[in-house]
Amino acid sequence: MNNLKDFFTLGKLSVSYIIHKIFHLGIIFIAYRAYLFGRVVYLTCTYEKQIRHIQGRDMYSYTSVMKNNTPLAVLGFIVFFIVVVFMWKFVCELLVKVFSYFEYKLED
């Protein structure tokens, strides 16, 4: 209950606590953007799969069908998510350092 009271009063929360919450909100946003990236890869990257039809004795005909590349979309999602989370972590760490420096200087 004390954190809720501190949330609604200005100047009571520490910089690291605020950046920590912003980091978690950013991860939710990054997961959504990674999903959108994976969806775009799924819809745009297709491959051609051949289907064999039996016409008679030892006679086959082939038809090609365009298929969406699901493994590539999943891989794209995972790589996008990991790379952007590392970049977001770096930005948040820098923000903590910068704002902690200013908080320290203002206390003096």
C-alpha positions in Angstrom: 0.0 0.0 0.0 2.9 2.3 0.6 4.1 2.0 -3.0 0.6 3.1 -4.2 0.7 6.2 -2.0 4.2 6.9 -3.2 3.1 6.5 -6.8 0.5 9.3 -6.5 2.9 11.8 -4.8 5.5 13.5 -6.9 9.2 13.2 -6.0 9.0 10.1 -3.8 9.9 7.3 -6.3 13.5 6.5 -7.1 14.9 6.8 -10.6 15.8 3.1 -10.8 12.3 2.1 -9.9 10.7 4.3 -12.6 13.2 3.1 -15.2 12.6 -0.5 -14.1 8.8 -0.1 -14.8 9.5 1.7 -18.1 11.8 -1.2 -19.1 9.0 -3.8 -18.5 6.5 -1.7 -20.4 9.0 -1.5 -23.3 9.4 -5.3 -23.3 5.6 -5.6 -23.8 5.8 -3.2 -26.7 8.8 -4.9 -28.2 7.0 -8.3 -28.0 4.1 -6.8 -29.9 6.4 -5.3 -32.6 8.3 -8.6 -32.9 4.9 -10.3 -33.5 4.1 -7.8 -36.2 7.6 -8.4 -37.8 7.1 -12.2 -37.7 3.7 -11.8 -39.3 5.1 -9.7 -42.1 7.8 -12.3 -42.7 5.1 -15.1 -42.6 2.9 -13.3 -45.2 5.6 -12.1 -47.6 8.2 -14.9 -47.6 6.7 -17.9 -49.4 8.1 -20.9 -51.1 6.8 -23.2 -53.8 5.9 -26.7 -52.8 5.2 -29.4 -55.4 2.3 -31.8 -55.0 2.3 -35.1 -56.8 -0.9 -36.4 -58.3 -1.2 -40.0 -59.5 -2.8 -40.2 -63.0 -2.4 -43.8 -63.8 0.0 -46.6 -63.5 3.5 -45.1 -62.8 2.4 -41.7 -64.2 2.4 -38.7 -62.1 1.6 -35.0 -62.6 3.0 -32.3 -60.4 1.3 -29.1 -59.3 3.0 -26.3 -57.4 1.4 -24.5 -54.4 2.7 -21.4 -52.7 3.2 -22.0 -49.0 4.0 -19.5 -46.2 7.3 -20.0 -44.5 6.3 -20.5 -40.8 9.8 -21.5 -39.5 11.3 -18.4 -41.0 8.6 -16.2 -39.4 9.2 -17.8 -36.0 13.0 -17.4 -36.3 12.4 -13.7 -37.4 10.3 -13.1 -34.3 12.9 -14.6 -32.0 15.8 -12.8 -33.5 14.0 -9.5 -33.7 12.8 -9.8 -30.0 16.3 -10.7 -28.7 18.2 -8.0 -30.6 15.7 -5.2 -29.7 15.5 -6.3 -26.0 19.3 -6.0 -25.7 19.2 -2.6 -27.3 16.3 -1.5 -25.0 18.2 -2.8 -22.0 21.3 -0.8 -23.0 19.2 2.4 -23.4 17.5 1.9 -20.0 20.8 1.3 -18.3 22.1 4.5 -19.8 19.0 6.3 -18.6 19.5 5.0 -15.1 23.1 6.1 -15.1 22.3 9.6 -16.4 19.3 10.2 -14.1 21.1 8.8 -11.1 24.0 11.2 -11.7 21.6 14.1 -11.8 19.7 12.9 -8.7 23.1 12.6 -6.9 24.1 16.1 -8.0 20.8 17.7 -6.9 21.2 16.2 -3.4 24.5 17.9 -2.9 
